[in-house]
Amino acid sequence: MKFRQTDMPLISAAKSGFSTSTGYRLEKDRRLPSQKKIPRESRRPDPLIAVWDSEIVPIMKAAPGMRPIAIFGEILRRHPDLGEGVRRTMERRIRSWRAVHGPDQEVIFRQVHEPGRMGLSDFTDMG
């Protein structure tokens, strides 16, 4: 953003083609993304590591339509030491697993036909 050397953030952002808030954010922190601090990773151990591949994935493959809360109930019945605190973690993990490995979603391209916009006429037979 060479414009920020001569203009205010509002003007330089407009000249560069991005939003004003991005201009002010870049003005506040001039470091490149490669120079910024790396975001921290998860700090707690994964509570589902012991049961994910061995029990949860086979359940999802056997019954693809089963809801995450039903899978959670079954896993909680088998492993009561997991506790209620892993329900949202399991739901998020199931959602991301199904997006990659689950059944394909039906694709629909909706078409809107406005009256009078397009018309087809066949004048080959005038008799």
Number of C-alpha atoms within 10 A of each C-alpha: 10 9 14 17 9 9 12 13 22 16 15 21 21 13 14 13 10 12 13 15 12 13 21 15 11 16 13 10 10 10 10 8 9 7 8 10 7 8 6 6 6 7 6 6 7 10 14 14 9 10 13 16 11 10 14 19 18 12 16 19 14 9 11 13 10 12 12 19 13 10 21 18 14 15 18 16 11 11 11 11 8 15 11 11 9 14 17 13 12 19 16 11 15 19 12 12 13 15 12 9 11 15 11 9 7 5 6 6 5 6 6 6 8 7 7 6 6 7 6 5 5 6 7 6 5 5 4
